[in-house]
């Protein structure tokens, strides 16, 4: 068995990475936009769930 397993980047991984990055940006810039961190995190989780159903 090959000890090195490479994970290929596919479209689903790219979309989930973008959603994760946008969620983190929204959480860390709470003071700029005024939305609570919890609301941004829940929106990111909901978006990940909805998008995950199509991939």
C-alpha positions, 0 to 999 in steps of 0.5 A: 500500500502506498504510504502517501495518499494525495487528495485531489481538489475538486469542485465540491472542495473548492466551494466548501473552502470558499464558504468556510473562508467567507464565514471566517472573514465574517466572524473576524470582521464583526465590528465592521458589519455589526452582525453577531459572530453567532449569526455569521457562523450559523449562516455559514453552517446553513450554507454549507448544509444546503450546498453540500446537498448538491455535491 
